[in-house]
Structures are given as structure tokens and as C-alpha cells.
Amino acid sequence: MRLLYDLGILLMNAGLRMAAPFNPKARLWVRGRKDIFRRMAEVVGPDDEVAWLHAASLGEFEQGRPVIEALREACPRYKILLTFFSPSGYEVRKNYAGADWVFYLPADTPRNARRFLRIFRPKVAVFVKYEFWINYLLAMRKEGTRLYLISSIFRRGQIFFRPYGGLFRRALGAFSHIFVQNDESRALLGRIGVRCVSVTGDTRFDRVCSIAARAKRLPEIERFAAGRPVFVAGSTWPPDEELLLGMIDRYRDVKFIVVPHEIDPDRIERLIGRIGRPALRYTQLTPETDSAEAGVLIVDTIGILSSLYRYGRWGYIGGGFGAGIHNTLEAAVFGLPLAFGPHYGKFREACDLIESGGAESIADGAQLLEWFDRLYRDPAATQRAGEACRTYVESHRGATRRIVDEICR
């Protein structure tokens, strides 16, 4: 099994190198790892005590970020190393000030794992959620590194619980402690003999509470809102936007802020052309822009969505008609009633928000209009649903402190 795994890693590397001339993400993946061991060796000192956090991509980084910041405060002797597997994480956070060094993770071969550990000699390593790189895990177990897995979820169908999953079960033994999100995960791990497990929940709750407390004031948005009720649709894709067009046309006294998941200028222009009300692009706003007369604002930049939700009265989360919905917690923490598409089953917080009465899944435009009309006509219902969302987030805080207490203990 180990030979098959290593062969799979080599084939993945070869495939990415072959795709690099044609695929921008593959090109970044390959380019970011060029001369990586030389660059790593140049920055770390012989006396540095290193705490290493690894995240697959940007979403996992947001789960790990509260741990980095709390660890920096609780154990300032550590230098923080942050690594990413995916360009979508590294390219956005390569200048993250909370870490001393940010790198791509070299491919998971036995030789790379040994070289990496010889350079950094991490005292502590924290992997986020789903990252199980076998050669790194087994090499750290051999070196005696204190290794933690945080915000993880285990499901019955995963390879750990299959008859042929022995190598991956062995790799789980490298972790000093595993912090899971729910009791089901702990029970599954117990059945295969993994006992150093705690149910701490998801660090994203701490992260979104921190974001909400520090949400940026956006004067351009305040001028656009002009005291009117605002509906915020975040991380939308074309199927989401098709549904929203009917709402935008019907509720003329409501302002709409639409934040596409991908910033494609041509697609945004086509979307604006189909909106039956005056619409503006965020990047075109200036202090002189008369945005109060516009009914729709298309946000064609990244990095401000979490602050935009503070201006909303209702919210919609995109992605539910594709691979799965995006971050619901960023909106829920501000007390917005939420709607999203039908593909939400893999996201525990979405299921919980529906159960609490704070959110609703919709299958088509008619259901979206029915949901919104009910809340629009009944401010008390809006308030109850929004409070259910806010209460849910607040009640799930605290995972970060429990994790860092264990790491520093």
C-alpha cells in the first residue's frame, strides 16, 4: 500500500508538471515549489523553535488562523511556519503577517518529508481538517514531533474505516491529539483504536466572531444603502444569480449587494445588462458617485465580503446549486436570516442553521421568492430568524482556546 501511495504522489507531480504550460493553477503549483528547499534553508536559524501549521487551501487556513494567532500570544517563543498545498491558499496569504514564513508544502515523497523536517525541525505541527500526507505524518512520528489535527470531521465512508485503509490508520497514530467537530467523529475513531480525541467543535466560529468584532466600516456601502434595507448575496455563481434576478426586479425598495465568487469582468457586465434597475460596480465607486439612486451593487473585488454582511438585513449564500454552499457563518454571525441552494448536506453548520430556524434551503426561484416574501412582510419573523443565526454562532465559540491550551500544556 505504501508503494502504491508513493507512486500516486509521483504520478500527481508528473501530471501537474505536464499541465503547467496550459493550466494557471498547475503553473503556480509547480513554480511555487521551484528551489523551495534552498529558500527554506535560507530563512530558518539553528536556534529557532518552530511551530508549523499546514492548510490545504484558503478555507482551511481560515480555520487554522485563530490557532496561529492564539498560539503566537500564548507561546511567543515559537516561530510560526505556515504551508499550503493549493495555490488558491498560498497566493492569497503568502504575505500573511501572522506567520514568520509562508511556503508551499513540497510534494509528499519520503525524501521531501525528510529534507523538510531537517530544515525546520518543528517542535509542534498542526494540520487542519482533512490533510493526511502519509510520508510527512510518519516522518514526524519517527522524529517525535508533537502533531495535532484540528477542526476535523470523520465519516463512515472514509478510507480509515475501510478494510484496505491500514496505511491511513497507521498514519493517524502519528497525531498526539485529534480535535474533532462532533461526537460521531470521536466514535468512529474509537472503533479503530484512536483514543486521544477531543470534541472541541470548529475553530471557524471563533474566526467569524473575531471578524465580526473587527468588521471594517465601508463608507461607500453606507452611501449606497442610503438608509434602505439591504439584501446581501455572497459568493454567487450563475445559477444563484438567475434566481436573484427575479427578486431584484420585484422588491424595488430593497437594495441588493451581489458578490460573485469569481471576479470575471465579462460575466459581471453581462449580469448588469440583465438587471432591470440601475446597477453599479464596487470598483467604480468614488466619493462623488451618486450611488444612492442605484438599486444593485455588484462587488467586483475580493476581501470585503465578511465586512459587507454587517450592512445586510437578509442574506443569500451561493454555491448550493454546484459543488456545495460557501461560508454561511460569516453572514450568520451578523444575525442575517439566510437562504441557500440544495447542496448543503456536507456542511454541518448549514444543517444546524436550518434546524434552528435561522436558514432555509431553496430549490428554485419560486421557493426563494416565497421565503423572502414571508420575511419581508413580517419584520418579527426576520428578527427571530436572524437571532437564531447569531445565537448559533455565539454558542459554538471556544474551540481555539481548548486547542491552544493543549498544545502549550
Secondary structure, DSSP 8 states (H G I E B T S, - for coil): -HHHHHHHHHHHHHHHHHHTTT-HHHHHHHHHTTTHHHHHHHH--TT-EEEEEEESSHHHHHHHHHHHHHHHHH-TTEEEEEEESSHHHHHHHTT-TTSSEEEE-----HHHHHHHHHHH--SEEEEETT---HHHHHHHHHHT-EEEEEEE---TTSGGGSTT-HHHHHHHTT-SEEEESSHHHHHHHHHTT---EEE---THHHHHHHHHHT----HHHHHHHTTS-EEEEEEE-HHHHHHHHHHHHH-TTSEEEEEESS--HHHHHHHHHH-SS-EEEGGG--TT--GGG-SEEE--SSS-HHHHGGG-SEEEE--TTTT----SHHHHTTT--EEE-S--TT-HHHHHHHHHTSEEE-SSHHHHHHHHHHHHH-HHHHHHHHHHHHHHHHHT--HHHHHHHHHH-
